[in-house]
């Protein structure tokens, strides 16, 4: 894992969570542009996974099952939230997207701690 990708993922998660929270306050459902924002976060997570895989193959020691479990969970949360948001056309879809974005941000922080502990 590289720090710029971590910061980018955290920033995008915070922006997405804030956007979704604004929709919760306004009692609105998720819109397609927010799902595109979730896709941008997902793209960063995929790049991060590839970089982490390459670094691990090159010899970086990390608790593999724990690290990859967190990474897989983070990668699956936003698509699941997007499916839920697409099916649920009330403000609760915005709540789900907000909670998912905040959870992914927390998982990213934990991934960094796990990665650094492997040094």
MOPAC internal coordinates of N, CA, C and O (Angstrom, degrees):
PM7 1SCF
backbone

  N    0.0000 0     0.00 0     0.00 0    0    0    0
  C    1.4506 1     0.00 0     0.00 0    1    0    0
  C    1.5157 1   107.96 1     0.00 0    2    1    0
  O    1.2310 1   121.80 1   -39.71 1    3    2    1
  N    1.2917 1   114.16 1   140.29 1    3    2    1
  C    1.4547 1   119.65 1   177.08 1    5    3    2
  C    1.5227 1   108.75 1  -114.80 1    6    5    3
  O    1.2310 1   121.38 1   -35.41 1    7    6    5
  N    1.3113 1   114.97 1   144.59 1    7    6    5
  C    1.4606 1   121.07 1  -173.52 1    9    7    6
  C    1.5320 1   113.60 1   -60.35 1   10    9    7
  O    1.2310 1   118.51 1   138.94 1   11   10    9
  N    1.3397 1   120.45 1   -41.06 1   11   10    9
  C    1.4684 1   118.55 1   179.81 1   13   11   10
  C    1.5349 1   113.52 1   -59.97 1   14   13   11
  O    1.2310 1   120.27 1   142.27 1   15   14   13
  N    1.3261 1   117.09 1   -37.73 1   15   14   13
  C    1.4699 1   119.76 1   177.47 1   17   15   14
  C    1.5205 1   110.99 1   -67.54 1   18   17   15
  O    1.2310 1   120.56 1   142.30 1   19   18   17
  N    1.3215 1   116.53 1   -37.70 1   19   18   17
  C    1.4541 1   120.42 1   177.17 1   21   19   18
  C    1.5242 1   110.40 1   -62.32 1   22   21   19
  O    1.2310 1   120.51 1   131.93 1   23   22   21
  N    1.3320 1   116.64 1   -48.07 1   23   22   21
  C    1.4621 1   120.29 1   179.98 1   25   23   22
  C    1.5247 1   111.52 1   -63.51 1   26   25   23
  O    1.2310 1   120.29 1   141.17 1   27   26   25
  N    1.3222 1   117.05 1   -38.83 1   27   26   25
  C    1.4566 1   120.36 1   178.26 1   29   27   26
  C    1.5251 1   110.78 1   -63.97 1   30   29   27
  O    1.2310 1   120.45 1   135.48 1   31   30   29
  N    1.3180 1   116.75 1   -44.52 1   31   30   29
  C    1.4747 1   120.51 1   178.44 1   33   31   30
  C    1.5262 1   110.91 1   -62.75 1   34   33   31
  O    1.2310 1   120.31 1   136.90 1   35   34   33
  N    1.3312 1   117.01 1   -43.10 1   35   34   33
  C    1.4674 1   120.12 1   178.80 1   37   35   34
  C    1.5228 1   111.66 1   -64.15 1   38   37   35
  O    1.2310 1   120.46 1   137.99 1   39   38   37
  N    1.3214 1   116.72 1   -42.01 1   39   38   37
  C    1.4611 1   120.55 1   179.16 1   41   39   38
  C    1.5288 1   111.01 1   -63.39 1   42   41   39
  O    1.2310 1   120.60 1   132.95 1   43   42   41
  N    1.3291 1   116.46 1   -47.05 1   43   42   41
  C    1.4621 1   119.79 1  -179.95 1   45   43   42
  C    1.5278 1   111.88 1   -63.95 1   46   45   43
  O    1.2310 1   120.49 1   141.50 1   47   46   45
  N    1.3332 1   116.66 1   -38.50 1   47   46   45
  C    1.4744 1   120.04 1   177.11 1   49   47   46
  C    1.5238 1   110.58 1   -64.09 1   50   49   47
  O    1.2310 1   120.37 1   137.37 1   51   50   49
  N    1.3296 1   116.91 1   -42.63 1   51   50   49
  C    1.4645 1   120.18 1  -179.98 1   53   51   50
  C    1.5273 1   110.82 1   -64.66 1   54   53   51
  O    1.2310 1   120.40 1   137.72 1   55   54   53
  N    1.3297 1   116.83 1   -42.28 1   55   54   53
  C    1.4656 1   119.92 1   178.41 1   57   55   54
  C    1.5278 1   111.42 1   -64.01 1   58   57   55
  O    1.2310 1   120.69 1   136.09 1   59   58   57
  N    1.3242 1   116.28 1   -43.91 1   59   58   57
  C    1.4638 1   120.44 1   179.45 1   61   59   58
  C    1.5278 1   110.83 1   -64.58 1   62   61   59
  O    1.2310 1   120.18 1   137.41 1   63   62   61
  N    1.3251 1   117.27 1   -42.59 1   63   62   61
  C    1.4676 1   120.56 1   178.85 1   65   63   62
  C    1.5290 1   110.74 1   -63.77 1   66   65   63
  O    1.2310 1   120.45 1   138.05 1   67   66   65
  N    1.3198 1   116.74 1   -41.95 1   67   66   65
  C    1.4598 1   120.17 1   177.86 1   69   67   66
  C    1.5127 1   112.51 1   -63.47 1   70   69   67
  O    1.2310 1   120.87 1   137.65 1   71   70   69
  N    1.3253 1   115.94 1   -42.35 1   71   70   69
  C    1.4613 1   121.52 1   178.26 1   73   71   70
  C    1.5264 1   110.48 1   -62.17 1   74   73   71
  O    1.2310 1   120.90 1   134.37 1   75   74   73
  N    1.3294 1   115.89 1   -45.63 1   75   74   73
  C    1.4695 1   120.03 1   179.21 1   77   75   74
  C    1.5292 1   110.74 1   -66.28 1   78   77   75
  O    1.2310 1   119.90 1   141.32 1   79   78   77
  N    1.3290 1   117.80 1   -38.68 1   79   78   77
  C    1.4681 1   120.59 1   178.19 1   81   79   78
  C    1.5241 1   110.77 1   -63.68 1   82   81   79
  O    1.2310 1   120.63 1   142.63 1   83   82   81
  N    1.3290 1   116.41 1   -37.37 1   83   82   81
  C    1.4656 1   120.15 1   176.65 1   85   83   82
  C    1.5290 1   110.55 1   -61.60 1   86   85   83
  O    1.2310 1   120.41 1   141.80 1   87   86   85
  N    1.3204 1   116.82 1   -38.20 1   87   86   85
  C    1.4560 1   120.77 1   177.46 1   89   87   86
  C    1.5286 1   111.10 1   -69.63 1   90   89   87
  O    1.2310 1   119.86 1   146.37 1   91   90   89
  N    1.3308 1   117.88 1   -33.63 1   91   90   89
  C    1.4655 1   120.82 1   176.40 1   93   91   90
  C    1.5246 1   109.27 1   -63.12 1   94   93   91
  O    1.2310 1   120.77 1   133.06 1   95   94   93
  N    1.3262 1   116.12 1   -46.94 1   95   94   93
  C    1.4677 1   120.77 1  -179.81 1   97   95   94
  C    1.5273 1   110.81 1   -60.54 1   98   97   95
  O    1.2310 1   120.51 1   143.22 1   99   98   97
  N    1.3187 1   116.63 1   -36.78 1   99   98   97
  C    1.4623 1   121.49 1  -179.37 1  101   99   98
  C    1.5276 1   112.54 1   -86.77 1  102  101   99
  O    1.2310 1   120.22 1  -177.02 1  103  102  101
  N    1.3411 1   117.18 1     2.98 1  103  102  101
  C    1.4653 1   122.89 1   178.22 1  105  103  102
  C    1.5340 1   111.88 1    58.93 1  106  105  103
  O    1.2310 1   121.29 1  -132.26 1  107  106  105
  N    1.3475 1   115.13 1    47.74 1  107  106  105
  C    1.4630 1   120.65 1  -179.12 1  109  107  106
  C    1.5204 1   110.67 1  -121.87 1  110  109  107
  O    1.2310 1   121.57 1   -26.15 1  111  110  109
  N    1.3077 1   114.60 1   153.85 1  111  110  109
  C    1.4647 1   121.24 1   177.71 1  113  111  110
  C    1.5282 1   109.39 1   -83.11 1  114  113  111
  O    1.2310 1   121.52 1   -16.19 1  115  114  113
  N    1.3131 1   114.70 1   163.81 1  115  114  113
  C    1.4594 1   121.63 1   176.56 1  117  115  114
  C    1.5275 1   109.55 1   -61.26 1  118  117  115
  O    1.2310 1   120.80 1   -36.50 1  119  118  117
  N    1.3354 1   116.08 1   143.50 1  119  118  117
  C    1.4630 1   121.17 1   176.02 1  121  119  118
  C    1.5261 1   108.79 1  -110.89 1  122  121  119
  O    1.2310 1   120.71 1   -14.26 1  123  122  121
  N    1.3036 1   116.26 1   165.74 1  123  122  121
  C    1.4567 1   121.85 1  -175.50 1  125  123  122
  C    1.5258 1   112.04 1   -59.80 1  126  125  123
  O    1.2310 1   119.94 1   142.68 1  127  126  125
  N    1.3349 1   117.73 1   -37.32 1  127  126  125
  C    1.4703 1   119.77 1   179.85 1  129  127  126
  C    1.5282 1   111.91 1   -61.82 1  130  129  127
  O    1.2310 1   120.38 1   147.65 1  131  130  129
  N    1.3231 1   116.88 1   -32.35 1  131  130  129
  C    1.4637 1   118.80 1   176.57 1  133  131  130
  C    1.5244 1   110.98 1   -68.17 1  134  133  131
  O    1.2310 1   120.68 1   144.74 1  135  134  133
  N    1.3150 1   116.30 1   -35.26 1  135  134  133
  C    1.4608 1   119.42 1   177.14 1  137  135  134
  C    1.5290 1   110.76 1   -68.84 1  138  137  135
  O    1.2310 1   120.11 1   148.21 1  139  138  137
  N    1.3254 1   117.39 1   -31.79 1  139  138  137
  C    1.4673 1   120.38 1   172.69 1  141  139  138
  C    1.5311 1   110.03 1   -65.65 1  142  141  139
  O    1.2310 1   120.49 1   143.53 1  143  142  141
  N    1.3401 1   116.68 1   -36.47 1  143  142  141
  C    1.4620 1   120.54 1   174.67 1  145  143  142
  C    1.5172 1   111.34 1   -62.81 1  146  145  143
  O    1.2310 1   120.59 1   138.63 1  147  146  145
  N    1.3254 1   116.48 1   -41.37 1  147  146  145
  C    1.4677 1   120.62 1   176.60 1  149  147  146
  C    1.5298 1   110.44 1   -63.94 1  150  149  147
  O    1.2310 1   120.61 1   144.47 1  151  150  149
  N    1.3284 1   116.44 1   -35.53 1  151  150  149
  C    1.4653 1   120.27 1   177.54 1  153  151  150
  C    1.5270 1   110.79 1   -66.56 1  154  153  151
  O    1.2310 1   119.94 1   145.58 1  155  154  153
  N    1.3219 1   117.71 1   -34.42 1  155  154  153
  C    1.4673 1   121.25 1   176.86 1  157  155  154
  C    1.5324 1   110.22 1   -65.13 1  158  157  155
  O    1.2310 1   120.43 1   138.00 1  159  158  157
  N    1.3225 1   116.79 1   -42.00 1  159  158  157
  C    1.4639 1   120.28 1   176.00 1  161  159  158
  C    1.5240 1   109.50 1   -62.13 1  162  161  159
  O    1.2310 1   120.87 1   137.44 1  163  162  161
  N    1.3035 1   115.94 1   -42.56 1  163  162  161
  C    1.4645 1   120.89 1  -179.79 1  165  163  162
  C    1.5274 1   111.26 1   -61.94 1  166  165  163
  O    1.2310 1   120.34 1   140.54 1  167  166  165
  N    1.3247 1   116.95 1   -39.46 1  167  166  165
  C    1.4709 1   120.76 1   178.05 1  169  167  166
  C    1.5259 1   110.66 1   -62.36 1  170  169  167
  O    1.2310 1   120.33 1   138.75 1  171  170  169
  N    1.3194 1   116.97 1   -41.25 1  171  170  169
  C    1.4651 1   120.38 1   177.60 1  173  171  170
  C    1.5286 1   110.03 1   -64.13 1  174  173  171
  O    1.2310 1   120.13 1   140.96 1  175  174  173
  N    1.3245 1   117.36 1   -39.04 1  175  174  173
  C    1.4660 1   120.58 1   178.69 1  177  175  174
  C    1.5270 1   111.93 1   -64.91 1  178  177  175
  O    1.2310 1   120.56 1   143.26 1  179  178  177
  N    1.3219 1   116.53 1   -36.74 1  179  178  177
  C    1.4737 1   120.01 1   178.30 1  181  179  178
  C    1.5326 1   109.91 1   -67.43 1  182  181  179
  O    1.2310 1   120.42 1   135.53 1  183  182  181
  N    1.3301 1   116.80 1   -44.47 1  183  182  181
  C    1.4675 1   120.27 1   177.38 1  185  183  182
  C    1.5256 1   109.63 1   -61.03 1  186  185  183
  O    1.2310 1   120.83 1   137.28 1  187  186  185
  N    1.3121 1   116.01 1   -42.72 1  187  186  185
  C    1.4598 1   120.92 1   178.76 1  189  187  186
  C    1.5243 1   111.25 1   -60.73 1  190  189  187
  O    1.2310 1   119.77 1   138.43 1  191  190  189
  N    1.3179 1   118.04 1   -41.57 1  191  190  189
  C    1.4594 1   121.77 1   178.81 1  193  191  190
  C    1.5244 1   111.23 1   -63.88 1  194  193  191
  O    1.2310 1   120.52 1   138.44 1  195  194  193
  N    1.3197 1   116.61 1   -41.56 1  195  194  193
  C    1.4694 1   120.38 1   178.82 1  197  195  194
  C    1.5292 1   110.10 1   -63.68 1  198  197  195
  O    1.2310 1   120.54 1   133.59 1  199  198  197
  N    1.3242 1   116.57 1   -46.41 1  199  198  197
  C    1.4711 1   120.64 1  -179.95 1  201  199  198
  C    1.5288 1   110.08 1   -62.70 1  202  201  199
  O    1.2310 1   120.10 1   136.16 1  203  202  201
  N    1.3273 1   117.41 1   -43.84 1  203  202  201
  C    1.4651 1   120.83 1   179.31 1  205  203  202
  C    1.5250 1   110.71 1   -62.75 1  206  205  203
  O    1.2310 1   120.41 1   139.60 1  207  206  205
  N    1.3288 1   116.82 1   -40.40 1  207  206  205
  C    1.4601 1   120.11 1   178.04 1  209  207  206
  C    1.5142 1   112.09 1   -62.49 1  210  209  207
  O    1.2310 1   120.88 1   136.28 1  211  210  209
  N    1.3274 1   115.93 1   -43.72 1  211  210  209
  C    1.4704 1   120.13 1   178.69 1  213  211  210
  C    1.5243 1   110.51 1   -63.47 1  214  213  211
  O    1.2310 1   120.17 1   134.80 1  215  214  213
  N    1.3257 1   117.28 1   -45.20 1  215  214  213
  C    1.4613 1   120.59 1   179.94 1  217  215  214
  C    1.5241 1   111.68 1   -64.65 1  218  217  215
  O    1.2310 1   120.52 1   144.22 1  219  218  217
  N    1.3144 1   116.60 1   -35.78 1  219  218  217
  C    1.4617 1   119.44 1   178.62 1  221  219  218
  C    1.5248 1   110.56 1   -69.13 1  222  221  219
  O    1.2310 1   120.05 1   140.12 1  223  222  221
  N    1.3185 1   117.51 1   -39.88 1  223  222  221
  C    1.4641 1   120.89 1   176.93 1  225  223  222
  C    1.5265 1   110.47 1   -64.25 1  226  225  223
  O    1.2310 1   120.60 1   146.77 1  227  226  225
  N    1.3260 1   116.46 1   -33.23 1  227  226  225
  C    1.4675 1   120.87 1  -179.91 1  229  227  226
  C    1.5243 1   112.35 1   -77.01 1  230  229  227
  O    1.2310 1   119.88 1   177.50 1  231  230  229
  N    1.3293 1   117.84 1    -2.50 1  231  230  229
  C    1.4472 1   119.34 1   172.12 1  233  231  230
  C    1.5119 1   116.77 1   120.01 1  234  233  231
  O    1.2310 1   119.36 1  -178.39 1  235  234  233
  N    1.3254 1   118.83 1     1.61 1  235  234  233
  C    1.4624 1   118.91 1   177.86 1  237  235  234
  C    1.5219 1   109.35 1   -69.66 1  238  237  235
  O    1.2310 1   120.77 1   -54.89 1  239  238  237
  N    1.3284 1   116.13 1   125.11 1  239  238  237
  C    1.4595 1   121.18 1  -178.90 1  241  239  238
  C    1.5230 1   109.77 1   -84.32 1  242  241  239
  O    1.2310 1   120.88 1   -52.91 1  243  242  241
  N    1.3155 1   115.93 1   127.09 1  243  242  241
  C    1.4555 1   121.51 1   178.27 1  245  243  242
  C    1.5264 1   107.64 1  -151.43 1  246  245  243
  O    1.2310 1   120.56 1   -28.30 1  247  246  245
  N    1.3110 1   116.53 1   151.70 1  247  246  245
  C    1.4649 1   121.09 1   175.34 1  249  247  246
  C    1.5308 1   107.39 1   -68.94 1  250  249  247
  O    1.2310 1   120.55 1   -85.34 1  251  250  249
  N    1.3076 1   116.55 1    94.66 1  251  250  249
  C    1.4569 1   122.76 1  -171.73 1  253  251  250
  C    1.5116 1   116.10 1   -53.88 1  254  253  251
  O    1.2310 1   119.32 1   123.40 1  255  254  253
  N    1.3427 1   118.90 1   -56.60 1  255  254  253
  C    1.4733 1   118.87 1  -178.04 1  257  255  254
  C    1.5246 1   112.90 1   -60.56 1  258  257  255
  O    1.2310 1   120.01 1   139.64 1  259  258  257
  N    1.3214 1   117.59 1   -40.36 1  259  258  257
  C    1.4544 1   120.55 1   179.66 1  261  259  258
  C    1.5327 1   110.57 1   -66.24 1  262  261  259
  O    1.2310 1   120.46 1   131.57 1  263  262  261
  N    1.3288 1   116.72 1   -48.43 1  263  262  261
  C    1.4612 1   121.22 1  -178.51 1  265  263  262
  C    1.5251 1   111.26 1   -62.15 1  266  265  263
  O    1.2310 1   120.27 1   130.07 1  267  266  265
  N    1.3240 1   117.10 1   -49.93 1  267  266  265
  C    1.4617 1   120.33 1  -177.03 1  269  267  266
  C    1.5275 1   111.45 1   -70.93 1  270  269  267
  O    1.2310 1   119.95 1   152.31 1  271  270  269
  N    1.3157 1   117.71 1   -27.69 1  271  270  269
  C    1.4662 1   120.34 1   173.81 1  273  271  270
  C    1.5207 1   111.79 1   -65.00 1  274  273  271
  O    1.2310 1   121.22 1   135.08 1  275  274  273
  N    1.3392 1   115.27 1   -44.92 1  275  274  273
  C    1.4646 1   119.31 1   176.55 1  277  275  274
  C    1.5218 1   110.59 1   -63.43 1  278  277  275
  O    1.2310 1   120.56 1   136.40 1  279  278  277
  N    1.3242 1   116.53 1   -43.60 1  279  278  277
  C    1.4642 1   120.32 1  -178.34 1  281  279  278
  C    1.5264 1   111.57 1   -64.60 1  282  281  279
  O    1.2310 1   120.40 1   138.48 1  283  282  281
  N    1.3200 1   116.85 1   -41.52 1  283  282  281
  C    1.4637 1   120.43 1   178.13 1  285  283  282
  C    1.5311 1   110.90 1   -65.26 1  286  285  283
  O    1.2310 1   120.51 1   138.36 1  287  286  285
  N    1.3198 1   116.64 1   -41.64 1  287  286  285
  C    1.4634 1   120.10 1   177.94 1  289  287  286
  C    1.5227 1   110.93 1   -61.73 1  290  289  287
  O    1.2310 1   120.74 1   134.50 1  291  290  289
  N    1.3316 1   116.18 1   -45.50 1  291  290  289
  C    1.4713 1   120.29 1   178.72 1  293  291  290
  C    1.5273 1   110.72 1   -61.21 1  294  293  291
  O    1.2310 1   120.67 1   140.58 1  295  294  293
  N    1.3167 1   116.33 1   -39.42 1  295  294  293
  C    1.4702 1   120.14 1  -177.99 1  297  295  294
  C    1.5334 1   112.21 1   -71.05 1  298  297  295
  O    1.2310 1   119.74 1   152.35 1  299  298  297
  N    1.3221 1   118.10 1   -27.65 1  299  298  297
  C    1.4682 1   120.73 1  -177.79 1  301  299  298
  C    1.5304 1   113.51 1   -88.64 1  302  301  299
  O    1.2310 1   120.02 1   157.66 1  303  302  301
  N    1.3267 1   117.58 1   -22.34 1  303  302  301
  C    1.4602 1   120.22 1  -174.00 1  305  303  302
  C    1.5283 1   113.69 1   -62.79 1  306  305  303
  O    1.2310 1   119.85 1   130.31 1  307  306  305
  N    1.3148 1   117.90 1   -49.69 1  307  306  305
  C    1.4653 1   119.80 1  -176.24 1  309  307  306
  C    1.5334 1   112.97 1   -67.11 1  310  309  307
  O    1.2310 1   119.02 1   138.67 1  311  310  309
  N    1.3363 1   119.47 1   -41.33 1  311  310  309
  C    1.4687 1   117.17 1   174.72 1  313  311  310
  C    1.5299 1   112.95 1   -61.62 1  314  313  311
  O    1.2310 1   120.25 1   141.50 1  315  314  313
  N    1.3332 1   117.12 1   -38.50 1  315  314  313
  C    1.4681 1   119.56 1   176.97 1  317  315  314
  C    1.5293 1   110.88 1   -65.40 1  318  317  315
  O    1.2310 1   120.55 1   139.80 1  319  318  317
  N    1.3296 1   116.55 1   -40.20 1  319  318  317
  C    1.4634 1   120.04 1   177.02 1  321  319  318
  C    1.5271 1   110.75 1   -64.85 1  322  321  319
  O    1.2310 1   120.33 1   143.27 1  323  322  321
  N    1.3272 1   116.97 1   -36.73 1  323  322  321
  C    1.4658 1   120.48 1   179.00 1  325  323  322
  C    1.5219 1   110.99 1   -65.65 1  326  325  323
  O    1.2310 1   120.18 1   138.96 1  327  326  325
  N    1.3247 1   117.26 1   -41.04 1  327  326  325
  C    1.4690 1   120.61 1   177.39 1  329  327  326
  C    1.5174 1   109.94 1   -63.27 1  330  329  327
  O    1.2310 1   120.68 1   136.22 1  331  330  329
  N    1.3201 1   116.30 1   -43.78 1  331  330  329
  C    1.4618 1   121.03 1   178.69 1  333  331  330
  C    1.5293 1   109.85 1   -62.79 1  334  333  331
  O    1.2310 1   120.36 1   135.44 1  335  334  333
  N    1.3302 1   116.91 1   -44.56 1  335  334  333
  C    1.4678 1   121.15 1  -179.35 1  337  335  334
  C    1.5289 1   111.50 1   -64.02 1  338  337  335
  O    1.2310 1   120.48 1   145.14 1  339  338  337
  N    1.3136 1   116.69 1   -34.86 1  339  338  337
  C    1.4599 1   120.59 1   179.08 1  341  339  338
  C    1.5290 1   110.57 1   -69.28 1  342  341  339
  O    1.2310 1   120.79 1   144.42 1  343  342  341
  N    1.3429 1   116.10 1   -35.58 1  343  342  341
  C    1.4687 1   120.44 1  -178.54 1  345  343  342
  C    1.5244 1   111.83 1   -80.28 1  346  345  343
  O    1.2310 1   120.29 1   145.21 1  347  346  345
  N    1.3004 1   117.05 1   -34.79 1  347  346  345
  C    1.4674 1   122.68 1  -176.48 1  349  347  346
  C    1.5265 1   109.09 1  -100.62 1  350  349  347
  O    1.2310 1   120.24 1   -73.09 1  351  350  349
  N    1.2945 1   117.15 1   106.91 1  351  350  349
  C    1.4678 1   120.97 1  -174.62 1  353  351  350
  C    1.5313 1   112.30 1   -99.02 1  354  353  351
  O    1.2310 1   120.62 1  -134.92 1  355  354  353
  N    1.3471 1   116.42 1    45.08 1  355  354  353
  C    1.4584 1   121.38 1   176.16 1  357  355  354
  C    1.5258 1   107.89 1  -126.60 1  358  357  355
  O    1.2310 1   120.61 1     3.29 1  359  358  357
  N    1.3280 1   116.43 1  -176.71 1  359  358  357
  C    1.4561 1   119.96 1   179.09 1  361  359  358
  C    1.5227 1   111.66 1   -62.46 1  362  361  359
  O    1.2310 1   120.36 1   159.50 1  363  362  361
  N    1.3354 1   116.92 1   -20.50 1  363  362  361
  C    1.4578 1   119.44 1  -179.31 1  365  363  362
  C    1.5227 1   112.04 1   -66.19 1  366  365  363
  O    1.2310 1   120.32 1   156.59 1  367  366  365
  N    1.3101 1   116.98 1   -23.41 1  367  366  365
  C    1.4688 1   118.44 1   174.18 1  369  367  366
  C    1.5250 1   110.03 1   -65.72 1  370  369  367
  O    1.2310 1   120.42 1   144.48 1  371  370  369
  N    1.3274 1   116.80 1   -35.52 1  371  370  369
  C    1.4630 1   120.41 1   176.83 1  373  371  370
  C    1.5176 1   111.24 1   -69.23 1  374  373  371
  O    1.2310 1   120.59 1   143.83 1  375  374  373
  N    1.3319 1   116.47 1   -36.17 1  375  374  373
  C    1.4645 1   120.37 1   176.60 1  377  375  374
  C    1.5248 1   109.72 1   -63.10 1  378  377  375
  O    1.2310 1   120.51 1   134.96 1  379  378  377
  N    1.3130 1   116.63 1   -45.04 1  379  378  377
  C    1.4692 1   121.31 1  -179.71 1  381  379  378
  C    1.5250 1   110.38 1   -61.94 1  382  381  379
  O    1.2310 1   120.05 1   135.85 1  383  382  381
  N    1.3179 1   117.51 1   -44.15 1  383  382  381
  C    1.4632 1   120.43 1  -179.92 1  385  383  382
  C    1.5281 1   110.86 1   -65.53 1  386  385  383
  O    1.2310 1   119.94 1   139.69 1  387  386  385
  N    1.3106 1   117.73 1   -40.31 1  387  386  385
  C    1.4625 1   122.18 1   178.37 1  389  387  386
  C    1.5291 1   110.59 1   -62.24 1  390  389  387
  O    1.2310 1   120.45 1   131.23 1  391  390  389
  N    1.3121 1   116.74 1   -48.77 1  391  390  389
  C    1.4671 1   120.85 1  -179.54 1  393  391  390
  C    1.5294 1   110.37 1   -63.78 1  394  393  391
  O    1.2310 1   120.06 1   139.45 1  395  394  393
  N    1.3230 1   117.49 1   -40.55 1  395  394  393
  C    1.4680 1   120.74 1   179.23 1  397  395  394
  C    1.5240 1   110.80 1   -63.73 1  398  397  395
  O    1.2310 1   119.86 1   136.55 1  399  398  397
  N    1.3211 1   117.88 1   -43.45 1  399  398  397
  C    1.4692 1   121.00 1   179.73 1  401  399  398
  C    1.5256 1   110.93 1   -64.09 1  402  401  399
  O    1.2310 1   119.94 1   137.97 1  403  402  401
  N    1.3231 1   117.72 1   -42.03 1  403  402  401
  C    1.4603 1   120.85 1   177.73 1  405  403  402
  C    1.5286 1   111.44 1   -66.01 1  406  405  403
  O    1.2310 1   120.57 1   142.66 1  407  406  405
  N    1.3270 1   116.51 1   -37.34 1  407  406  405
  C    1.4607 1   120.51 1   178.48 1  409  407  406
  C    1.5209 1   110.90 1   -66.71 1  410  409  407
  O    1.2310 1   120.17 1   138.73 1  411  410  409
  N    1.3267 1   117.28 1   -41.27 1  411  410  409
  C    1.4677 1   120.37 1   177.40 1  413  411  410
  C    1.5258 1   109.95 1   -63.30 1  414  413  411
  O    1.2310 1   119.87 1   140.62 1  415  414  413
  N    1.3279 1   117.86 1   -39.38 1  415  414  413
  C    1.4645 1   120.43 1   177.33 1  417  415  414
  C    1.5338 1   110.35 1   -61.40 1  418  417  415
  O    1.2310 1   120.24 1   136.55 1  419  418  417
  N    1.3308 1   117.14 1   -43.45 1  419  418  417
  C    1.4607 1   120.34 1   177.51 1  421  419  418
  C    1.5263 1   111.09 1   -63.37 1  422  421  419
  O    1.2310 1   120.32 1   136.97 1  423  422  421
  N    1.3271 1   117.00 1   -43.03 1  423  422  421
  C    1.4656 1   120.24 1   178.80 1  425  423  422
  C    1.5267 1   111.28 1   -62.78 1  426  425  423
  O    1.2310 1   120.25 1   144.14 1  427  426  425
  N    1.3152 1   117.13 1   -35.86 1  427  426  425
  C    1.4644 1   120.92 1   176.47 1  429  427  426
  C    1.5279 1   110.94 1   -62.56 1  430  429  427
  O    1.2310 1   120.88 1   137.46 1  431  430  429
  N    1.3302 1   115.92 1   -42.54 1  431  430  429
  C    1.4606 1   120.42 1   177.95 1  433  431  430
  C    1.5317 1   110.14 1   -61.73 1  434  433  431
  O    1.2310 1   120.67 1   135.88 1  435  434  433
  N    1.3385 1   116.33 1   -44.12 1  435  434  433
  C    1.4655 1   120.27 1   177.87 1  437  435  434
  C    1.5264 1   111.63 1   -64.27 1  438  437  435
  O    1.2310 1   120.16 1   142.27 1  439  438  437
  N    1.3341 1   117.30 1   -37.73 1  439  438  437
  C    1.4594 1   120.43 1   177.41 1  441  439  438
  C    1.5207 1   110.59 1   -59.76 1  442  441  439
  O    1.2310 1   120.69 1   138.84 1  443  442  441
  N    1.3215 1   116.28 1   -41.16 1  443  442  441
  C    1.4638 1   119.64 1   179.65 1  445  443  442
  C    1.5302 1   110.48 1   -64.65 1  446  445  443
  O    1.2310 1   120.21 1   138.37 1  447  446  445
  N    1.3308 1   117.20 1   -41.63 1  447  446  445
  C    1.4647 1   120.51 1   178.90 1  449  447  446
  C    1.5298 1   110.23 1   -62.89 1  450  449  447
  O    1.2310 1   120.15 1   135.88 1  451  450  449
  N    1.3208 1   117.31 1   -44.12 1  451  450  449
  C    1.4762 1   121.66 1   179.42 1  453  451  450
  C    1.5237 1   109.41 1   -63.90 1  454  453  451
  O    1.2310 1   120.29 1   137.92 1  455  454  453
  N    1.3340 1   117.06 1   -42.08 1  455  454  453
  C    1.4583 1   121.10 1  -178.90 1  457  455  454
  C    1.5226 1   110.95 1   -63.91 1  458  457  455
  O    1.2310 1   120.37 1   135.35 1  459  458  457
  N    1.3206 1   116.90 1   -44.65 1  459  458  457
  C    1.4575 1   121.39 1  -178.95 1  461  459  458
  C    1.5333 1   111.51 1   -68.79 1  462  461  459
  O    1.2310 1   119.95 1   147.53 1  463  462  461
  N    1.3103 1   117.71 1   -32.47 1  463  462  461
  C    1.4690 1   120.90 1   178.97 1  465  463  462
  C    1.5164 1   110.86 1   -68.15 1  466  465  463
  O    1.2310 1   120.23 1   157.83 1  467  466  465
  N    1.3094 1   117.16 1   -22.17 1  467  466  465
  C    1.4651 1   121.11 1  -179.05 1  469  467  466
  C    1.5093 1   113.61 1   -77.39 1  470  469  467
  O    1.2310 1   119.92 1   171.21 1  471  470  469
  N    1.3299 1   117.77 1    -8.79 1  471  470  469
  C    1.4759 1   120.09 1  -178.60 1  473  471  470
  C    1.4926 1   112.83 1   -71.17 1  474  473  471
  O    1.2310 1   120.10 1   180.00 1  475  474  473

